[in-house]
Amino acid sequence: MRLAMAMAMLTSIGAAPAVASADGARFRTEAGTLVLLEEDHALPIVSLSVTARTGSTLDPPGKEGLARIASTLLRRGVPGLSADRIDELVDRLGGVITISADHHSITIGGQVIRRNLEPFAELLSRMISVPTLASSELERLKRETIAEIVAGRDDDRELAMNHFRRVLMQGHAYGRPPMGTTRSVARITRQDVRRFFRSTFVAQNLILGAAGDVSEEELKDLVDDHFDDLRSGERPRVRLGTARTPRGRRLVIVDKPDRTQTQVFIGQVGIRAADEDYFPLTVANTVFGGTFTARLMKEVRSKRGWSYGASSRIVRGRSPDAFYLWTFPAATDALACIRLELDLLHRFVEDGITQSELDFAKSFLENNFAFEVDTAEKRLEKRIDAEVLRLGRDYYRDYVQRIRGVDLRSANAAVQRHLGDRDLTIVLVATASELREALTAQIPDLAGVDVVPFDSD
């Protein structure tokens, strides 16, 4: 079916009856693209996506944001279709297309009603094989991105997180923002974009995913028609290395005028998602800051009312990423809140968790996981995630069993092996003139204090 035919729209056909799905189909094209399928015929809707196994970690130093810019341009034109015409066509097909880029991957895809799957697939294949990557669209996109970066400085949480990652992961690819900076985005050229596109969107580096009302046989035909002749080429090599937590307790105040509320991130480098201690540490962290009734929430919000939210998180990555605590107390409560968090973290590391806490956390994670895989699209996302992060095909399939296998000894041992309270990066958005003196004097064992303007790159 040609795109021109799609413009006239197809005759509607009824939805297929819901049947038991043959989940988990997996095959490769002759060119080497991995194809994953999760069937679900309950509704006449199909999710279709193409994911590159590499993302912003390959941005050249000084040109951060290239992966995001290059991938976004895929939707800004193909031969015979401008950006506006692509948007119009997607609307006519009853579909939606989104593009995302993070440190590890780039995904372009969306959903479409079943009867228009073929023209939707054809459009998607053209975006990843013959985008125009026009100079005019690139310059427009760069202006839009720079404006978005500047506007993002109004979001104090995002501002604090960006500075936290930059300081904690200094010298590592995880410390560089996927969106880039105003200066790095301005430096990106069409030659950079074309080079990035040619090295990234090759068959061996791509995962084609489908979920919903399509059979394996139908998907194979669709792949043969539209995705079997993708450009060949060697998959880009990613050498991440391992980030090291800066020594000592380091305080960074992102100075912003007239802040009555702060955003606080406290953390260190964590562990890889594929580490054998990841599940024991996840269970333990659920006790510490992973639920509405966790220790952090009880002590910070319920007992003292210092912050509406209080949580901790282990960021998953191929290489060790961040472990952090997040709160947002009023400026008048910021010092007391930070001191309490440091004390709670110390006790968490030194004393671990109890058996009753362990049992509750395991039950919560087991039950909550059902909501993470309750649709075909979510199950597909998990399978793609496992491929991108190199976790193994059984990682999510055996998730519940791995959680059940965590005992008290392994949970507490994982905390002591990987976490601590001596080497910490503490970042907060605040008005420095009001808080710096008190924070510097009363946060124990500070090794360094820096103040940076909120509008700096």
N, C-alpha and C positions, 0 to 999 in steps of 0.2 A: 504494500500500500504506500503510495507516495504522499508527501506532505501536501501537495496541491490538492489531492483528493480530500485530505483531512480538513482543509479550509472550508469545504462545503458541508462538512459533518456527515457522520455515518448514520444509517438507520439504526434506531435503538433495538437492542436485543435484551431479553429478560435476564435477570440475575440467575446464576446457577444455584441449585439447591445446596444447602450446607451439607457437606459430607466430611467424614474423617479424613484428615490430611496426612499425606505421606511426608512428614517433616524431615528436614535434614538433607535433601538432595544436594549433591556436590559433584562438580565435574570441571574439566578444563577445556578451553578451546584449543585448537591446533596451534594458535599463536602463543598460548601460555597463560591466558587470562583465567583466573579462578572464578567459578560461578557458584553461587550459593542460593538455595531456594528454600523458603518456608511457605508451604501451601496453606490456604485457608479460604474456603469457598462460601463462607457465610454471607459475604457482601461482594458486590461486583466492583471491587476496587483493587488496584495493584500498586504496590510501592516498588519503584525501580531506581537503583542507584549505581553509581560507579565511584569506587573509592581508591585513591592512590595510597600506597603504603608508606609514603613519605610526605612530610609537611614542612612546617616553617623551620625545623632544625637545619634544613639545607639552605636557608636564606644566607647569602654572603654577608659577612660582617660589614656593617655600614649600610646595608640595603635590607634591613629587617622590614617585613611586610610584603616581600616579593611573592611568596607563596599565596598569600591572600589576594593580592592584586591580580596575579596571573590567573588564578582559578576563577575569580569574579568576572574577569574579562571573557571567559568562555561563554557567558550568557549575553554578552554585548554584541554579538553578531557572528553569523556564518554566511558563506556565499549565498546571496539571494535573499537573505533575511537580516534586517537591521535589528537592533535591540528592541525597538518598539514593536516590530512585526513578530519577534519571538514571543514577547509578552502577550500580544494579541492571540497568537496561535495557541499558546498554553491555555489561555482562558477559553478559547473555543473548544479545546479538547476536554474541558472540564478537569484540568489538572493543576498542579502547583509544582514549581521547581525551586529548590533552595540549594545554596552552596555554602559550605563551611570549610574552614582551614584551621588546624591547630598544630601543635608541635609535631605530631606523629602522622597526620593524614590529611587528605583533602577529599571531600565528598561532594559530588554533584548528583542530585536526584530529586525525587518527589513522588507524588501520587497522581493517579489518573483513573478515570472510570474504565472498566474492563473493555468496553467495546472500542476504545480509542488507544489501546495499549500499543499497537504497532506504529502508528504515526508518532506517538510519544517516544517510543524507543528509537525511531529513526532520528528524531530531533536530538535526542540525548547523544546518540552516536556521532552525529555531525558536530556537536559542541566539543566533544573530546578528541575529535580527529581532524577537523578542518575549521577551527575558529579563525575569524579574520584578524583578531588582535590588533584592531585599528589604532593608529596613533591618536586620533581624535578622542576615541573612547578611553584610551589609557590616560590621557591628560585630564579628561573629565573625572575619571575614577580617582585619580590621585588627588584632585581638589576635594572631592567628596570625602575621601578617606582622611585627609588632613583636617577637614572640618569636623569629622566624627571624633578624631583624636582630641582635638581642642574641646569639643563639647563634652567628652568623657571626663574631663577634669572637674566637671560639676558634680560627678558621681563620686562621693567621698570613699565609698567602699571600693569601687573599681580603682580609684587613685591609690588607696592604701595597698591593695593587692598587687598592683603593678610595681610599686616601689619595693614591697616586701620581696617579691620574686627577684627583682633586679639585684637587690642587696644580698639575699640569701644565696642565689645561684650565680653570683658574679663570675664571669669567665666561662660559664657553661651555656649551652644552647637553650636550656630551660629558663634562663634568666632574661632572654631576649623576647620582647613582646611579639606575638604573631601578627598583630595589627601594624607593628612598626612604630616609628616616631615621626614627628613632622619633618625632621631632617632626612631620615632614611627613606621615607616614602618619596620625598621630592627628588632623590637621587636615582630612582628606578627609571630605566630606559626601556624602550621597546625591544632593544636587543637583549636586555636582561630577561624580559618576559618571554620572548621567543626561545631563548636558550633554556629557561626553566621549563617551559611547556614541552619542548622536544625531549628533554631528559626524564621528565616525570610521567607524562601520559603515553607510556609504552605498555604493550600488552602484558609483559611479565611483571609489571609493577601495579597492575590494576586488579580490583575485585569487583565483579558485577554481582549485585545482589537483587533478588526479587522476593517479594512477600505478598501473599494475598491470593486473588482469584486467577491463578495461572498454574497449569500442570507442568511437570518436568518436560514432557514431550513438546508442549507449546513453547516453553522457554528455550529449549534447544533449537527449535525452528527460528525463534526470534533472534537468538544469538548468531545462528548461521547467516541470517539475512542482514544483520546490522552490526555485529560486533566481532566477527571472526577475522576481519582483515585489519585489525588495529596495528599501528606501527610497531615493529619489533625493535628491540634494543635492550641493552643490559640494564637491570634494575639499579637505580642509584644506590651507592653505598653510604650508609649512615654510621659514623663513628662518634658516639655520644660521649664516651668516657664517663667518669663518675664525679658528680659535684661533691664538694667538701664543705661541711658547715663551717663558717668563719669561727675562729677561736674566740672564746669569751662571750660575754653578754654585750651585744652592740645595740644601741638605741638610735633610731633614725626618726626625727620629727619632720613630717611633711608639712611645712609651714603654710597655713591657709588662714586668711583673716576672718575674724568674727565667728569662730567655731564655738557653738554652745554644746555641740555633741562631737564626740570623737569616733574614729574607726581604728580599732587596734588589732594587729596581727602579731602573734608571737609564735616562733617556730624554728625548725631546723630541717636538715635534709633527712628524708625518711628512707624507705626501702623500695626495691623494684616490685612491680606487681607480680612477677614470676618468682619472687623469693619464697623459700619454703616457710618463712616466718610471716608471710603476708596475712594468711588467714588467722593465725593466733593473735597477731597484732591488731587485726580488724575487730576481732571479738573484744579484746581488751579496750580498744578505743571506743567501742560502742558503749561500754560502761562509763568511760571517762567523759566523752562529749558527743556521743552519736545519737542520742534520743532526747525527747522532751523531758525525760525524767533522769537524764544522766547527771553525773556529779557536777559538772560545770553549770548546767542549767539550774540545778537545785541551789547551789551555793551563790551564784551570781544573780540570778533573777528571782527565784522563789523566796530565798531568805532575805536578800538585801535589796532587790529591786534596782540594781545598778545598770542592767542592760536588758532590753526586751528579749534578746537572743544571746546564747552562749554555746559555742560548739567547737569541736575539734575534728580534723579530717586528715586522712592519709591520701595524698594525691597519687593516682596510679600512673606509672610510666614505664617505658622500656628500661630506663636508667632510674636510679633512686631520685624521686621528686620530693616535694615538700610534705612535712607534717606540720600542721599549724593549729593554733587556737584563735578563734575570732570572737570579739565582743564589740559593742558600740555604746559605751557608757557616756553619760553627760560629762562635759569637761571637768566639772567639779568632783566627779567620782572616778576619773580616769586613773589617777595614781593608786587609789585604794584598790580599784578593780585589777590593775596590773599586778600589784603585790599579792593579791589573793590568788590570781591565776598562777603565779610563780610558785606559791606555796602548795596549791593543789597539784601542780605538775610534779613538784618534788615528792609529795606523798604518793602520787601515782607510781612514780618510778621506784621509789624506795620500798613501798609496802605492797604494790600490786593491787589486784582485785580479789574479792572473796568468791567462794563457791556459789553463793546465792546470786551474786551479781553476774557471774559467768553464766549460770543457768538461764537467767532472764535475757541476757544479751544474745545467747545462742537461739533461744526461742524467738526473739524479735527478728533476728536476721533470717532465720528459716522461714517464718511466716511472711515477712516483708518481701522476700525474693519472689513469691508468687506474683506480686504486682509488677515485677520487673520483666516477666516473661509471659504475661497473660494475653499478648497479641502476637500474631505472626511477625509484624514489623519489629516489635521489641526483641523477639527471639533472633531475628536476622541481625539486628544491631549488635547483640551480644556475640554472635558468631564472627561478625566482621571485626569487632573489637578484639577478640581473641587472636585473630589473624594479624591485625595491625601491631598489637603489642607482643606478639610471639609468645602467647600464653599456653598454647596447646589446644587441640580440638576438644578435650574433655574438661577444660577449665570451668566453664559454666554448666556443662552437663552434670558435673559432679560437685557443683557448688554446695548444695545442701549437705552432702556427705562430708565435704571438707570442713564445713562449719561444725557439724556434729562431732567430728574427730578432734576438735580442740579441747584439751583438758586444762585444768587450772595451772599445772606446772608449765606447760608449753606457752600459755598466754602470758604468764608473769615473766617467764624467761625471755620471751620476745620483747617485752617492754624494756627490760633491763639491758638487753643486747643492743637495741636500736634507738632508744630515747634517753634523754638526759635533761638536766636543768641548768647546766653550767655554760654550755655553748649554745646561745640563743640569739636570734635576730628579732628585735622588737621594733615594729614600725607602727606609728600612729599618725593620722591626719589630725592636726590640732593647730591652735594659734600658739606658736613657739614662745612668744614673749610672756604668755600667761602660765605656761606649764614647764618650760625647760628647766628652770632653777630647781623646782620641787622634784621633778622626775630624776634629774641628775643626782640630787642629794639623797634621795630616798629609795631608789631602785637598787637593791644590793648587787655588789660585784660587777658594776659596769666597766667594760674594757674600753668603750669609746662612745662618743655622742656626736651625731651629725645633724645638722638642720639643712633641709633642701627646700627650695621654693616649689610650691605646688604646680606651677606652670612651666617647670623645667622639663626638658626631654630626658 
